[in-house]
Amino acid sequence: MAINEQQYTEIKEKLSAYNATLVAVSKTKPVEDIQALYALEQRDFGENYVQELTEKQSQLPADICWHFIGHLQSNKVRYIAPFVHLIHGVDDFKLLKEINKQAVKHNRVVDCLLQVHIAQEETKFGLSDEELEEVINEVTNSTSPLNNICIKGLMGMASNTGDTDKIRAEFRHLRALFDKYAALSTPNLQLSILSMGMSSDYTIALEEGSTMVRIGSLLFGARDYNKVI
C-alpha cells in the first residue's frame, strides 16, 4: 500500500484533540491511493489542478468531499462548480463573481475560503490585509448580491522556513484577522473555517487555532510530478 496508514492514524488522533478537519492532498496521486485512504474513512481530499480533479471525481465514490486548493483560473470554474465541496485560495472578487455565476447554473451554493498573504515570500498568492477588508466589504455590501457563494473562512500559507517563531507569528496574524471578521454574519459570509498548516507546520497551526489542515506528503509520500494521472 502506497499510503502511510500509521501516520494517517496518528495525524487523525492529533487533529481530533483540536476538532480540526484533515484535507488529504492527493494531487499527482493515483485513484488507488485515494481509495486506500477512503477505506480508512477519510472523506476530504484536496487537488490543485482542475483537469486532474474532474478525472478523479468521475472515478471515485460520490460521497468524497473534494477541495480545490490550487490557484483557480476563472475560465476553469465551470468544470468543478457542479460538485466541488470547498474552493480554497480565492483572492479576487472577480473570481468570486464567476464562481457565483457558475453555481447559479447548477442551483447550488459553493463554499469558498479567502486566501490571505501571510508569508514574506512573493511567490505565494493571497490578499493583503487591506484587500481582504475590501473583498469582505464587497461581498457583504454588493449591489448585486452573490447568493450562490458563501465565504466559510480564511486560508493562508506560512513562509517556507525552519524558523518556527516566524511561522507561529504568521499563523497568529491570520488567526487575528479571522477573529476580526468572524463576528460578521450575512447569508454569504459565515466564517467558521481557519485553514492553515501543511505537512511541515501543521502542529504549530493547530496550536494557533487552525480548524483545517492540508497534508499530502506525510500520507502519500513524495509526489511524482512526471506521473500522468
Secondary structure as GFF3:
##gff-version 3
##sequence-region A 1 229
A	DSSP	alpha_helix	5	18	.	.	.	ID=ss1
A	DSSP	beta_strand	21	25	.	.	.	ID=ss2
A	DSSP	alpha_helix	31	39	.	.	.	ID=ss3
A	DSSP	beta_strand	44	47	.	.	.	ID=ss4
A	DSSP	alpha_helix	50	59	.	.	.	ID=ss5
A	DSSP	beta_strand	65	68	.	.	.	ID=ss6
A	DSSP	three_ten_helix	74	76	.	.	.	ID=ss7
A	DSSP	alpha_helix	77	80	.	.	.	ID=ss8
A	DSSP	beta_strand	86	90	.	.	.	ID=ss9
A	DSSP	alpha_helix	93	105	.	.	.	ID=ss10
A	DSSP	beta_strand	110	115	.	.	.	ID=ss11
A	DSSP	alpha_helix	129	141	.	.	.	ID=ss12
A	DSSP	beta_strand	149	155	.	.	.	ID=ss13
A	DSSP	alpha_helix	164	182	.	.	.	ID=ss14
A	DSSP	beta_strand	189	195	.	.	.	ID=ss15
A	DSSP	alpha_helix	202	207	.	.	.	ID=ss16
A	DSSP	beta_strand	212	215	.	.	.	ID=ss17
A	DSSP	alpha_helix	217	220	.	.	.	ID=ss18
###
